[in-house]
Amino acid sequence: MCIAIPAEVLEIKDGNVALVDYGDLQQEVRIDLVDVEVGEFVLVHVGFAIQKLSREEALQTRQVFKEVYAAMEE
């Protein structure tokens, strides 16, 4: 099973690279597979943005991840 993490595109750089924000972490990822603009949300898997998604869907998914991580810590 693979997990893709939602991230917001903060900056688009040369060479199909974007700086994205996961909420607590920023990272550069490849955007060869999607056509995105700054402010949009993408799903990131192994360093590649693989799909765009809505802001609402991205924030809801982030919340689910936070709840799962919190439950695992208990």
C-alpha positions in Angstrom: 0.0 0.0 0.0 1.2 3.5 -0.8 0.4 6.7 0.9 0.3 10.1 -0.7 0.5 13.2 1.5 -1.4 16.4 0.7 0.7 19.5 0.4 0.2 23.1 -0.7 2.4 24.5 -3.5 4.3 27.6 -2.2 6.6 28.2 -5.1 7.3 26.9 -8.5 11.0 26.7 -9.4 12.9 26.0 -12.6 13.1 22.4 -13.9 9.6 21.3 -12.8 10.3 21.6 -9.1 8.0 23.1 -6.5 8.4 24.0 -2.9 5.5 22.5 -1.0 4.2 22.8 2.5 2.8 19.8 4.4 1.7 21.9 7.4 4.7 21.2 9.6 7.4 20.6 6.9 8.4 22.2 3.6 10.1 20.2 0.8 11.0 20.4 -2.8 9.1 17.9 -5.0 8.9 17.2 -8.7 5.8 18.4 -10.6 6.4 16.7 -13.9 3.1 14.7 -13.6 0.7 17.6 -12.8 0.0 21.1 -14.0 -0.2 23.2 -10.8 0.0 26.8 -9.7 1.1 28.4 -6.5 -1.7 28.0 -3.8 -3.0 24.8 -5.2 -2.8 21.5 -3.3 -1.3 18.3 -4.6 -0.8 14.7 -3.3 2.9 13.9 -3.0 4.2 10.4 -3.2 8.0 9.6 -3.1 8.9 13.2 -4.0 6.5 13.5 -6.9 3.2 15.5 -7.0 0.9 12.9 -8.5 -2.5 14.6 -8.4 -4.2 17.9 -7.6 -6.9 18.1 -5.0 -9.2 20.7 -3.5 -8.2 22.8 -0.5 -11.0 21.3 1.5 -10.1 17.7 0.6 -6.4 18.4 1.4 -7.1 20.0 4.8 -9.6 17.2 5.7 -7.0 14.6 4.8 -4.3 16.4 6.9 -6.7 16.3 9.9 -7.3 12.6 9.5 -3.5 12.0 9.5 -3.1 14.1 12.7 -5.8 12.0 14.4 -4.2 8.8 13.3 -0.8 9.9 14.6 -2.3 11.0 17.9 -4.1 7.7 18.3 -0.8 5.8 17.6 1.0 7.8 20.4 -1.6 6.8 23.0 
